[in-house]
Amino acid sequence: QQMAEVISRHYTEKLSVEDIVRPTGLHPNYAMRLFRANCGRSLVDYLVRQRLFHAHRLLLTTDRKIADIAYASGFGSLSRFNEAFKRAYGCAPSAYPGRFNSDPVAAQPDRRKLRCAPSWKTRRVRKGGCV
């Protein structure tokens, strides 16, 4: 829980595994194994997912440039952002439906009709585990 809180507070900043694990006092390798066992995904996957959620919100609610959104979401490079976004949503950020729609609610794509929708794999998480 402490590691998830660190990520949720600082995901837009440059974070290392050591930064995330430090409040727990655990060894980084052990903490990463513990996180995966309880949350069903790695620390890095969880961090990238939080950054992508933030980028997604910015894509739908602002007219900022893609590069600005990538850096504001905590990605260190535009290519890493594009790669992660395409892996998660199936399309490039610039091609995301509703990108320039002024109504964010109306901008939400109908995931049944579009190929460009999140492809998060849902995993069962232990009771009390991470999001």
Phi and psi in radians as a Rosetta constraint file:
Dihedral C 1 N 2 CA 2 C 2 CIRCULARHARMONIC -1.082 0.35
Dihedral N 2 CA 2 C 2 N 3 CIRCULARHARMONIC -0.701 0.35
Dihedral C 2 N 3 CA 3 C 3 CIRCULARHARMONIC -1.162 0.35
Dihedral N 3 CA 3 C 3 N 4 CIRCULARHARMONIC -0.719 0.35
Dihedral C 3 N 4 CA 4 C 4 CIRCULARHARMONIC -1.116 0.35
Dihedral N 4 CA 4 C 4 N 5 CIRCULARHARMONIC -0.638 0.35
Dihedral C 4 N 5 CA 5 C 5 CIRCULARHARMONIC -1.166 0.35
Dihedral N 5 CA 5 C 5 N 6 CIRCULARHARMONIC -0.716 0.35
Dihedral C 5 N 6 CA 6 C 6 CIRCULARHARMONIC -1.054 0.35
Dihedral N 6 CA 6 C 6 N 7 CIRCULARHARMONIC -0.785 0.35
Dihedral C 6 N 7 CA 7 C 7 CIRCULARHARMONIC -1.106 0.35
Dihedral N 7 CA 7 C 7 N 8 CIRCULARHARMONIC -0.792 0.35
Dihedral C 7 N 8 CA 8 C 8 CIRCULARHARMONIC -1.139 0.35
Dihedral N 8 CA 8 C 8 N 9 CIRCULARHARMONIC -0.476 0.35
Dihedral C 8 N 9 CA 9 C 9 CIRCULARHARMONIC -1.500 0.35
Dihedral N 9 CA 9 C 9 N 10 CIRCULARHARMONIC -0.497 0.35
Dihedral C 9 N 10 CA 10 C 10 CIRCULARHARMONIC -2.213 0.35
Dihedral N 10 CA 10 C 10 N 11 CIRCULARHARMONIC 0.328 0.35
Dihedral C 10 N 11 CA 11 C 11 CIRCULARHARMONIC -1.119 0.35
Dihedral N 11 CA 11 C 11 N 12 CIRCULARHARMONIC -0.352 0.35
Dihedral C 11 N 12 CA 12 C 12 CIRCULARHARMONIC -1.455 0.35
Dihedral N 12 CA 12 C 12 N 13 CIRCULARHARMONIC -0.114 0.35
Dihedral C 12 N 13 CA 13 C 13 CIRCULARHARMONIC -1.735 0.35
Dihedral N 13 CA 13 C 13 N 14 CIRCULARHARMONIC 2.905 0.35
Dihedral C 13 N 14 CA 14 C 14 CIRCULARHARMONIC -1.264 0.35
Dihedral N 14 CA 14 C 14 N 15 CIRCULARHARMONIC 2.101 0.35
Dihedral C 14 N 15 CA 15 C 15 CIRCULARHARMONIC -2.181 0.35
Dihedral N 15 CA 15 C 15 N 16 CIRCULARHARMONIC 2.454 0.35
Dihedral C 15 N 16 CA 16 C 16 CIRCULARHARMONIC -1.927 0.35
Dihedral N 16 CA 16 C 16 N 17 CIRCULARHARMONIC 2.895 0.35
Dihedral C 16 N 17 CA 17 C 17 CIRCULARHARMONIC -1.012 0.35
Dihedral N 17 CA 17 C 17 N 18 CIRCULARHARMONIC -0.702 0.35
Dihedral C 17 N 18 CA 18 C 18 CIRCULARHARMONIC -1.072 0.35
Dihedral N 18 CA 18 C 18 N 19 CIRCULARHARMONIC -0.692 0.35
Dihedral C 18 N 19 CA 19 C 19 CIRCULARHARMONIC -1.084 0.35
Dihedral N 19 CA 19 C 19 N 20 CIRCULARHARMONIC -0.713 0.35
Dihedral C 19 N 20 CA 20 C 20 CIRCULARHARMONIC -1.242 0.35
Dihedral N 20 CA 20 C 20 N 21 CIRCULARHARMONIC -0.674 0.35
Dihedral C 20 N 21 CA 21 C 21 CIRCULARHARMONIC -1.462 0.35
Dihedral N 21 CA 21 C 21 N 22 CIRCULARHARMONIC -0.437 0.35
Dihedral C 21 N 22 CA 22 C 22 CIRCULARHARMONIC -0.809 0.35
Dihedral N 22 CA 22 C 22 N 23 CIRCULARHARMONIC -0.817 0.35
Dihedral C 22 N 23 CA 23 C 23 CIRCULARHARMONIC -1.095 0.35
Dihedral N 23 CA 23 C 23 N 24 CIRCULARHARMONIC -0.362 0.35
Dihedral C 23 N 24 CA 24 C 24 CIRCULARHARMONIC -1.438 0.35
Dihedral N 24 CA 24 C 24 N 25 CIRCULARHARMONIC -0.429 0.35
Dihedral C 24 N 25 CA 25 C 25 CIRCULARHARMONIC 1.341 0.35
Dihedral N 25 CA 25 C 25 N 26 CIRCULARHARMONIC 0.161 0.35
Dihedral C 25 N 26 CA 26 C 26 CIRCULARHARMONIC -1.608 0.35
Dihedral N 26 CA 26 C 26 N 27 CIRCULARHARMONIC 2.766 0.35
Dihedral C 26 N 27 CA 27 C 27 CIRCULARHARMONIC -1.174 0.35
Dihedral N 27 CA 27 C 27 N 28 CIRCULARHARMONIC 2.407 0.35
Dihedral C 27 N 28 CA 28 C 28 CIRCULARHARMONIC -0.926 0.35
Dihedral N 28 CA 28 C 28 N 29 CIRCULARHARMONIC -0.750 0.35
Dihedral C 28 N 29 CA 29 C 29 CIRCULARHARMONIC -1.117 0.35
Dihedral N 29 CA 29 C 29 N 30 CIRCULARHARMONIC -0.764 0.35
Dihedral C 29 N 30 CA 30 C 30 CIRCULARHARMONIC -1.143 0.35
Dihedral N 30 CA 30 C 30 N 31 CIRCULARHARMONIC -0.732 0.35
Dihedral C 30 N 31 CA 31 C 31 CIRCULARHARMONIC -1.104 0.35
Dihedral N 31 CA 31 C 31 N 32 CIRCULARHARMONIC -0.692 0.35
Dihedral C 31 N 32 CA 32 C 32 CIRCULARHARMONIC -1.145 0.35
Dihedral N 32 CA 32 C 32 N 33 CIRCULARHARMONIC -0.723 0.35
Dihedral C 32 N 33 CA 33 C 33 CIRCULARHARMONIC -1.117 0.35
Dihedral N 33 CA 33 C 33 N 34 CIRCULARHARMONIC -0.730 0.35
Dihedral C 33 N 34 CA 34 C 34 CIRCULARHARMONIC -1.110 0.35
Dihedral N 34 CA 34 C 34 N 35 CIRCULARHARMONIC -0.744 0.35
Dihedral C 34 N 35 CA 35 C 35 CIRCULARHARMONIC -1.079 0.35
Dihedral N 35 CA 35 C 35 N 36 CIRCULARHARMONIC -0.839 0.35
Dihedral C 35 N 36 CA 36 C 36 CIRCULARHARMONIC -1.083 0.35
Dihedral N 36 CA 36 C 36 N 37 CIRCULARHARMONIC -0.707 0.35
Dihedral C 36 N 37 CA 37 C 37 CIRCULARHARMONIC -1.125 0.35
Dihedral N 37 CA 37 C 37 N 38 CIRCULARHARMONIC -0.634 0.35
Dihedral C 37 N 38 CA 38 C 38 CIRCULARHARMONIC -1.573 0.35
Dihedral N 38 CA 38 C 38 N 39 CIRCULARHARMONIC -0.485 0.35
Dihedral C 38 N 39 CA 39 C 39 CIRCULARHARMONIC -1.879 0.35
Dihedral N 39 CA 39 C 39 N 40 CIRCULARHARMONIC -0.267 0.35
Dihedral C 39 N 40 CA 40 C 40 CIRCULARHARMONIC 1.409 0.35
Dihedral N 40 CA 40 C 40 N 41 CIRCULARHARMONIC 0.105 0.35
Dihedral C 40 N 41 CA 41 C 41 CIRCULARHARMONIC -2.662 0.35
Dihedral N 41 CA 41 C 41 N 42 CIRCULARHARMONIC 2.832 0.35
Dihedral C 41 N 42 CA 42 C 42 CIRCULARHARMONIC -1.331 0.35
Dihedral N 42 CA 42 C 42 N 43 CIRCULARHARMONIC 2.864 0.35
Dihedral C 42 N 43 CA 43 C 43 CIRCULARHARMONIC -0.996 0.35
Dihedral N 43 CA 43 C 43 N 44 CIRCULARHARMONIC -0.775 0.35
Dihedral C 43 N 44 CA 44 C 44 CIRCULARHARMONIC -1.140 0.35
Dihedral N 44 CA 44 C 44 N 45 CIRCULARHARMONIC -0.748 0.35
Dihedral C 44 N 45 CA 45 C 45 CIRCULARHARMONIC -1.055 0.35
Dihedral N 45 CA 45 C 45 N 46 CIRCULARHARMONIC -0.737 0.35
Dihedral C 45 N 46 CA 46 C 46 CIRCULARHARMONIC -1.111 0.35
Dihedral N 46 CA 46 C 46 N 47 CIRCULARHARMONIC -0.748 0.35
Dihedral C 46 N 47 CA 47 C 47 CIRCULARHARMONIC -1.097 0.35
Dihedral N 47 CA 47 C 47 N 48 CIRCULARHARMONIC -0.821 0.35
Dihedral C 47 N 48 CA 48 C 48 CIRCULARHARMONIC -1.082 0.35
Dihedral N 48 CA 48 C 48 N 49 CIRCULARHARMONIC -0.691 0.35
Dihedral C 48 N 49 CA 49 C 49 CIRCULARHARMONIC -1.096 0.35
Dihedral N 49 CA 49 C 49 N 50 CIRCULARHARMONIC -0.746 0.35
Dihedral C 49 N 50 CA 50 C 50 CIRCULARHARMONIC -1.088 0.35
Dihedral N 50 CA 50 C 50 N 51 CIRCULARHARMONIC -0.726 0.35
Dihedral C 50 N 51 CA 51 C 51 CIRCULARHARMONIC -1.132 0.35
Dihedral N 51 CA 51 C 51 N 52 CIRCULARHARMONIC -0.678 0.35
Dihedral C 51 N 52 CA 52 C 52 CIRCULARHARMONIC -1.178 0.35
Dihedral N 52 CA 52 C 52 N 53 CIRCULARHARMONIC -0.672 0.35
Dihedral C 52 N 53 CA 53 C 53 CIRCULARHARMONIC -1.050 0.35
Dihedral N 53 CA 53 C 53 N 54 CIRCULARHARMONIC -0.751 0.35
Dihedral C 53 N 54 CA 54 C 54 CIRCULARHARMONIC -1.120 0.35
Dihedral N 54 CA 54 C 54 N 55 CIRCULARHARMONIC -0.800 0.35
Dihedral C 54 N 55 CA 55 C 55 CIRCULARHARMONIC -1.071 0.35
Dihedral N 55 CA 55 C 55 N 56 CIRCULARHARMONIC -0.702 0.35
Dihedral C 55 N 56 CA 56 C 56 CIRCULARHARMONIC -1.053 0.35
Dihedral N 56 CA 56 C 56 N 57 CIRCULARHARMONIC -0.789 0.35
Dihedral C 56 N 57 CA 57 C 57 CIRCULARHARMONIC -1.042 0.35
Dihedral N 57 CA 57 C 57 N 58 CIRCULARHARMONIC -0.772 0.35
Dihedral C 57 N 58 CA 58 C 58 CIRCULARHARMONIC -1.150 0.35
Dihedral N 58 CA 58 C 58 N 59 CIRCULARHARMONIC -0.666 0.35
Dihedral C 58 N 59 CA 59 C 59 CIRCULARHARMONIC -1.050 0.35
Dihedral N 59 CA 59 C 59 N 60 CIRCULARHARMONIC -0.700 0.35
Dihedral C 59 N 60 CA 60 C 60 CIRCULARHARMONIC -1.475 0.35
Dihedral N 60 CA 60 C 60 N 61 CIRCULARHARMONIC -0.379 0.35
Dihedral C 60 N 61 CA 61 C 61 CIRCULARHARMONIC -1.988 0.35
Dihedral N 61 CA 61 C 61 N 62 CIRCULARHARMONIC -0.090 0.35
Dihedral C 61 N 62 CA 62 C 62 CIRCULARHARMONIC -2.303 0.35
Dihedral N 62 CA 62 C 62 N 63 CIRCULARHARMONIC 2.950 0.35
Dihedral C 62 N 63 CA 63 C 63 CIRCULARHARMONIC -1.946 0.35
Dihedral N 63 CA 63 C 63 N 64 CIRCULARHARMONIC 0.459 0.35
Dihedral C 63 N 64 CA 64 C 64 CIRCULARHARMONIC -1.170 0.35
Dihedral N 64 CA 64 C 64 N 65 CIRCULARHARMONIC 2.739 0.35
Dihedral C 64 N 65 CA 65 C 65 CIRCULARHARMONIC -1.194 0.35
Dihedral N 65 CA 65 C 65 N 66 CIRCULARHARMONIC 2.665 0.35
Dihedral C 65 N 66 CA 66 C 66 CIRCULARHARMONIC -1.007 0.35
Dihedral N 66 CA 66 C 66 N 67 CIRCULARHARMONIC -0.744 0.35
Dihedral C 66 N 67 CA 67 C 67 CIRCULARHARMONIC -1.087 0.35
Dihedral N 67 CA 67 C 67 N 68 CIRCULARHARMONIC -0.725 0.35
Dihedral C 67 N 68 CA 68 C 68 CIRCULARHARMONIC -1.081 0.35
Dihedral N 68 CA 68 C 68 N 69 CIRCULARHARMONIC -0.721 0.35
Dihedral C 68 N 69 CA 69 C 69 CIRCULARHARMONIC -1.131 0.35
Dihedral N 69 CA 69 C 69 N 70 CIRCULARHARMONIC -0.740 0.35
Dihedral C 69 N 70 CA 70 C 70 CIRCULARHARMONIC -1.036 0.35
Dihedral N 70 CA 70 C 70 N 71 CIRCULARHARMONIC -0.861 0.35
Dihedral C 70 N 71 CA 71 C 71 CIRCULARHARMONIC -1.238 0.35
Dihedral N 71 CA 71 C 71 N 72 CIRCULARHARMONIC -0.628 0.35
Dihedral C 71 N 72 CA 72 C 72 CIRCULARHARMONIC -1.186 0.35
Dihedral N 72 CA 72 C 72 N 73 CIRCULARHARMONIC -0.387 0.35
Dihedral C 72 N 73 CA 73 C 73 CIRCULARHARMONIC -1.569 0.35
Dihedral N 73 CA 73 C 73 N 74 CIRCULARHARMONIC -0.065 0.35
Dihedral C 73 N 74 CA 74 C 74 CIRCULARHARMONIC 1.790 0.35
Dihedral N 74 CA 74 C 74 N 75 CIRCULARHARMONIC 0.004 0.35
Dihedral C 74 N 75 CA 75 C 75 CIRCULARHARMONIC -1.337 0.35
Dihedral N 75 CA 75 C 75 N 76 CIRCULARHARMONIC 2.452 0.35
Dihedral C 75 N 76 CA 76 C 76 CIRCULARHARMONIC -1.420 0.35
Dihedral N 76 CA 76 C 76 N 77 CIRCULARHARMONIC -0.324 0.35
Dihedral C 76 N 77 CA 77 C 77 CIRCULARHARMONIC -2.610 0.35
Dihedral N 77 CA 77 C 77 N 78 CIRCULARHARMONIC 2.717 0.35
Dihedral C 77 N 78 CA 78 C 78 CIRCULARHARMONIC -1.164 0.35
Dihedral N 78 CA 78 C 78 N 79 CIRCULARHARMONIC -0.647 0.35
Dihedral C 78 N 79 CA 79 C 79 CIRCULARHARMONIC -1.157 0.35
Dihedral N 79 CA 79 C 79 N 80 CIRCULARHARMONIC -0.683 0.35
Dihedral C 79 N 80 CA 80 C 80 CIRCULARHARMONIC -1.135 0.35
Dihedral N 80 CA 80 C 80 N 81 CIRCULARHARMONIC -0.703 0.35
Dihedral C 80 N 81 CA 81 C 81 CIRCULARHARMONIC -1.098 0.35
Dihedral N 81 CA 81 C 81 N 82 CIRCULARHARMONIC -0.863 0.35
Dihedral C 81 N 82 CA 82 C 82 CIRCULARHARMONIC -1.035 0.35
Dihedral N 82 CA 82 C 82 N 83 CIRCULARHARMONIC -0.730 0.35
Dihedral C 82 N 83 CA 83 C 83 CIRCULARHARMONIC -1.116 0.35
Dihedral N 83 CA 83 C 83 N 84 CIRCULARHARMONIC -0.822 0.35
Dihedral C 83 N 84 CA 84 C 84 CIRCULARHARMONIC -1.152 0.35
Dihedral N 84 CA 84 C 84 N 85 CIRCULARHARMONIC -0.713 0.35
Dihedral C 84 N 85 CA 85 C 85 CIRCULARHARMONIC -1.134 0.35
Dihedral N 85 CA 85 C 85 N 86 CIRCULARHARMONIC -0.786 0.35
Dihedral C 85 N 86 CA 86 C 86 CIRCULARHARMONIC -1.131 0.35
Dihedral N 86 CA 86 C 86 N 87 CIRCULARHARMONIC -0.680 0.35
Dihedral C 86 N 87 CA 87 C 87 CIRCULARHARMONIC -1.109 0.35
Dihedral N 87 CA 87 C 87 N 88 CIRCULARHARMONIC -0.697 0.35
Dihedral C 87 N 88 CA 88 C 88 CIRCULARHARMONIC -1.410 0.35
Dihedral N 88 CA 88 C 88 N 89 CIRCULARHARMONIC -0.693 0.35
Dihedral C 88 N 89 CA 89 C 89 CIRCULARHARMONIC -1.898 0.35
Dihedral N 89 CA 89 C 89 N 90 CIRCULARHARMONIC -0.182 0.35
Dihedral C 89 N 90 CA 90 C 90 CIRCULARHARMONIC 1.450 0.35
Dihedral N 90 CA 90 C 90 N 91 CIRCULARHARMONIC 0.087 0.35
Dihedral C 90 N 91 CA 91 C 91 CIRCULARHARMONIC -2.686 0.35
Dihedral N 91 CA 91 C 91 N 92 CIRCULARHARMONIC 2.923 0.35
Dihedral C 91 N 92 CA 92 C 92 CIRCULARHARMONIC -1.249 0.35
Dihedral N 92 CA 92 C 92 N 93 CIRCULARHARMONIC 2.661 0.35
Dihedral C 92 N 93 CA 93 C 93 CIRCULARHARMONIC -1.008 0.35
Dihedral N 93 CA 93 C 93 N 94 CIRCULARHARMONIC -0.626 0.35
Dihedral C 93 N 94 CA 94 C 94 CIRCULARHARMONIC -1.201 0.35
Dihedral N 94 CA 94 C 94 N 95 CIRCULARHARMONIC -0.369 0.35
Dihedral C 94 N 95 CA 95 C 95 CIRCULARHARMONIC -1.703 0.35
Dihedral N 95 CA 95 C 95 N 96 CIRCULARHARMONIC 0.065 0.35
Dihedral C 95 N 96 CA 96 C 96 CIRCULARHARMONIC -1.156 0.35
Dihedral N 96 CA 96 C 96 N 97 CIRCULARHARMONIC 2.289 0.35
Dihedral C 96 N 97 CA 97 C 97 CIRCULARHARMONIC -1.074 0.35
Dihedral N 97 CA 97 C 97 N 98 CIRCULARHARMONIC 2.488 0.35
Dihedral C 97 N 98 CA 98 C 98 CIRCULARHARMONIC 1.423 0.35
Dihedral N 98 CA 98 C 98 N 99 CIRCULARHARMONIC 0.154 0.35
Dihedral C 98 N 99 CA 99 C 99 CIRCULARHARMONIC -0.954 0.35
Dihedral N 99 CA 99 C 99 N 100 CIRCULARHARMONIC -0.729 0.35
Dihedral C 99 N 100 CA 100 C 100 CIRCULARHARMONIC -2.002 0.35
Dihedral N 100 CA 100 C 100 N 101 CIRCULARHARMONIC 0.406 0.35
Dihedral C 100 N 101 CA 101 C 101 CIRCULARHARMONIC -1.388 0.35
Dihedral N 101 CA 101 C 101 N 102 CIRCULARHARMONIC 2.310 0.35
Dihedral C 101 N 102 CA 102 C 102 CIRCULARHARMONIC -1.320 0.35
Dihedral N 102 CA 102 C 102 N 103 CIRCULARHARMONIC -0.313 0.35
Dihedral C 102 N 103 CA 103 C 103 CIRCULARHARMONIC -1.827 0.35
Dihedral N 103 CA 103 C 103 N 104 CIRCULARHARMONIC 1.842 0.35
Dihedral C 103 N 104 CA 104 C 104 CIRCULARHARMONIC -1.047 0.35
Dihedral N 104 CA 104 C 104 N 105 CIRCULARHARMONIC -0.554 0.35
Dihedral C 104 N 105 CA 105 C 105 CIRCULARHARMONIC -1.210 0.35
Dihedral N 105 CA 105 C 105 N 106 CIRCULARHARMONIC -0.765 0.35
Dihedral C 105 N 106 CA 106 C 106 CIRCULARHARMONIC -1.220 0.35
Dihedral N 106 CA 106 C 106 N 107 CIRCULARHARMONIC -0.387 0.35
Dihedral C 106 N 107 CA 107 C 107 CIRCULARHARMONIC -1.319 0.35
Dihedral N 107 CA 107 C 107 N 108 CIRCULARHARMONIC -0.263 0.35
Dihedral C 107 N 108 CA 108 C 108 CIRCULARHARMONIC -1.101 0.35
Dihedral N 108 CA 108 C 108 N 109 CIRCULARHARMONIC 2.179 0.35
Dihedral C 108 N 109 CA 109 C 109 CIRCULARHARMONIC -1.253 0.35
Dihedral N 109 CA 109 C 109 N 110 CIRCULARHARMONIC 2.613 0.35
Dihedral C 109 N 110 CA 110 C 110 CIRCULARHARMONIC -1.399 0.35
Dihedral N 110 CA 110 C 110 N 111 CIRCULARHARMONIC 1.828 0.35
Dihedral C 110 N 111 CA 111 C 111 CIRCULARHARMONIC -1.143 0.35
Dihedral N 111 CA 111 C 111 N 112 CIRCULARHARMONIC -0.329 0.35
Dihedral C 111 N 112 CA 112 C 112 CIRCULARHARMONIC -1.293 0.35
Dihedral N 112 CA 112 C 112 N 113 CIRCULARHARMONIC -0.469 0.35
Dihedral C 112 N 113 CA 113 C 113 CIRCULARHARMONIC -1.753 0.35
Dihedral N 113 CA 113 C 113 N 114 CIRCULARHARMONIC -0.361 0.35
Dihedral C 113 N 114 CA 114 C 114 CIRCULARHARMONIC -1.836 0.35
Dihedral N 114 CA 114 C 114 N 115 CIRCULARHARMONIC 2.504 0.35
Dihedral C 114 N 115 CA 115 C 115 CIRCULARHARMONIC -1.321 0.35
Dihedral N 115 CA 115 C 115 N 116 CIRCULARHARMONIC -0.491 0.35
Dihedral C 115 N 116 CA 116 C 116 CIRCULARHARMONIC -1.524 0.35
Dihedral N 116 CA 116 C 116 N 117 CIRCULARHARMONIC 1.405 0.35
Dihedral C 116 N 117 CA 117 C 117 CIRCULARHARMONIC -2.478 0.35
Dihedral N 117 CA 117 C 117 N 118 CIRCULARHARMONIC 2.748 0.35
Dihedral C 117 N 118 CA 118 C 118 CIRCULARHARMONIC -0.972 0.35
Dihedral N 118 CA 118 C 118 N 119 CIRCULARHARMONIC 2.450 0.35
Dihedral C 118 N 119 CA 119 C 119 CIRCULARHARMONIC -2.012 0.35
Dihedral N 119 CA 119 C 119 N 120 CIRCULARHARMONIC 0.600 0.35
Dihedral C 119 N 120 CA 120 C 120 CIRCULARHARMONIC -1.076 0.35
Dihedral N 120 CA 120 C 120 N 121 CIRCULARHARMONIC 2.336 0.35
Dihedral C 120 N 121 CA 121 C 121 CIRCULARHARMONIC -1.579 0.35
Dihedral N 121 CA 121 C 121 N 122 CIRCULARHARMONIC 2.072 0.35
Dihedral C 121 N 122 CA 122 C 122 CIRCULARHARMONIC -1.408 0.35
Dihedral N 122 CA 122 C 122 N 123 CIRCULARHARMONIC 2.413 0.35
Dihedral C 122 N 123 CA 123 C 123 CIRCULARHARMONIC -2.194 0.35
Dihedral N 123 CA 123 C 123 N 124 CIRCULARHARMONIC 2.568 0.35
Dihedral C 123 N 124 CA 124 C 124 CIRCULARHARMONIC -1.238 0.35
Dihedral N 124 CA 124 C 124 N 125 CIRCULARHARMONIC 2.341 0.35
Dihedral C 124 N 125 CA 125 C 125 CIRCULARHARMONIC -2.062 0.35
Dihedral N 125 CA 125 C 125 N 126 CIRCULARHARMONIC 2.466 0.35
Dihedral C 125 N 126 CA 126 C 126 CIRCULARHARMONIC -1.023 0.35
Dihedral N 126 CA 126 C 126 N 127 CIRCULARHARMONIC 2.668 0.35
Dihedral C 126 N 127 CA 127 C 127 CIRCULARHARMONIC -0.987 0.35
Dihedral N 127 CA 127 C 127 N 128 CIRCULARHARMONIC 2.272 0.35
Dihedral C 127 N 128 CA 128 C 128 CIRCULARHARMONIC 1.483 0.35
Dihedral N 128 CA 128 C 128 N 129 CIRCULARHARMONIC 0.106 0.35
Dihedral C 128 N 129 CA 129 C 129 CIRCULARHARMONIC -1.384 0.35
Dihedral N 129 CA 129 C 129 N 130 CIRCULARHARMONIC -2.959 0.35
Dihedral C 129 N 130 CA 130 C 130 CIRCULARHARMONIC -1.401 0.35
Dihedral N 130 CA 130 C 130 N 131 CIRCULARHARMONIC 2.970 0.35
